[in-house]
Amino acid sequence: MEYVPSKENIAKRIARFFKNGDVVNLGIGLPTLVGNYVPEGVELILQSENGFMGLGPVPEAGKEDPMLVNAGGSCVTIQPGGCFFDSAMSFAIIRGGHVDATVLGVLEVDQEGNLANYKVPGKMVPGMGGAMDLTVGAKKVFAATQHFDAKGNSKLLRKCKLPLTAAHEVDYVVTDIGLFEVKNGAFVLKEYFKPYTVEYILEKTDADIVVDKDCREVDLG
Amino acid sequence: MLAKPIVTAEQAVGLIKEGDVVMLGGFMGCGSPPALLAALEKKGTKNLTLVCNDCAVHNLKTGEMTFVAPLVAKKQFKKVIATHIGLNGEIQRQMNAGETEVLLVPQGTLAERIRAAGAGLGGVLTPTGVGTEVQEGKKVIDLDGKRYLLETGLSGDVALIRAKKADKAGNCTYDKSGRNFNPLMAMACKTVIVEADEIVEIGQLDPEVVVTPSVVVTHLVQAKK
C-alpha cells in the first residue's frame, strides 16, 4: 500500500468532531483548513488569539482591512456578534477553560500526550507564540498531522525527542490515515481511513497502539 | 481634566534613552505605531531592550522589512523579549550568532507578566510551560495538586502605543485586532507615548468606550493621515 499525504482527510475528520456553538481556536497552517469542512448546521465560534472572537473568512479582494488580521498576520473578517479584546483577556479566555477545542500542528506527538511543535534546536527556533497556552488551556486538544514526515518516519512516537510545547495535554491525534485517542500511555486507534488498514497502521507506526474494540473504517471521500 | 502634551514623533522618541526597556504594542505589526517606529529608527538609539509579541517580517531573501524589523536589522536592540520570531529571519540569525539576546515567552505568559507589573502585582501563577523548557529556573508551585510556574511581572521604561482615537487627556480606544498588547503595555511603563489616528477634545470620547484610562498616558502623537 502506498501512502498518499492528505491534509484534506485530516481537516475533514477533525471538523466532524464539533458541535454547533463550540468555541474553537485553529492554529495557523494545516489546522486552519478545518474551518473549510465544518458540517452543515454546525456553526463554530472561532477564537483568534491575537484578540477577537468570531473569526470570519478571508475578505473579498479589495476589502482587506490591515487592522483586522489573524494570528498569522493575514487579513480576515469578524462575524456579526464577534468582539475584540486585549491579549490578557484573549489568554484568560484560553487558559480559563472557555475554549472548547484547539487544533494544532505537529512536529512530534507521543503516546503520553506530549506535543512538540515549536522548536528544532539549532535549526528552527520561531518561538512558541500562543501554542503553549492553547495546549494547556483548551478543553480538548487535537494534534493534526500527516502520519509520516517527508522521509517516511512516523510522526507518532513512543517519546518525543524535540523540546515539548506541552506535557500530557493532547487528547486526539488525527492523521491522514487514522484517528487516535491518547489514553493510558497509548494511542487508541478509533478509526482507520479508507484505503488504509489496521495492519498497515500497526506496522508503520513507531508507537504502542491499542486497537479500540469499536474501531472502524471511515471513508472520508 | 488635564491635557497631555501633543508632541511630534521625533520629540517623542527623544524621551527614549540608551539602555531603556521599550514595550511596543502590535501583533505582526497590526497595532504598532508606524510614525514612532520610523522616528526611533532615524534617531538610532541603541542598547535597547524590546518587549513585543514578535519582530514583524524580515524576509532575508527579498529584503522585505515591516514595522519594527528595520530597527532590529540596525541592531538597536541588545535584547528582545517576544513570543514568536518566525517571520523575521534577521533576528533569528542574530540570536543564533549570539549577537542579540532573545528570550521567547509563551504569548499568554507575556501578556500576564506585563499585566501583572501594570497592576502592581509581583507576578502570576500559570500552568503554561509546566514540563517544558519554559519551566527551567522557575519556581514551581503546587496548589491543590495542580502545578503552576511563578512568572514575575515585567515592566518597561517607555511604551509605544497605537490608538485609534484618543482625547487630549489621553483616554484611548483601539482599532479592531490592533488592540492586542497595547492596553497592557500602557499600564506597565513610566513613559507612555500614544500615536493616535485621531486626537479629539476632552469630553468628546464616550467614557463607556474608553479602553485605556487617561491617567497612564504621558504623551500624544498625531498619526499621519
Interface residues (C-beta under 8 A of the other chain):
Chain A: S48 E49 N50 G51 F52 D65 P66 M67 L68 V69 A71 G72 G73 I78 F84 F85 D86 S87 A88 S90 F91 I94 R95 G122 V125 P126 G127 M128 G129 G130 A131 M132 D133 V136 G137 P163 L164 T165 A166 A167 H168
Chain B: F27 M28 G29 C30 G31 N53 D54 V57 A82 T83 H84 I85 G86 L87 Q92 M95 N96 L104 P106 Q107 G108 T109 L110 A111 E112 I114 R115 T126 P127 T128 G129 V130 G131 T132 E133 V134 Y174 D175 K176 S177 G178 R179 N180 F181 N182 P183 L184 V211
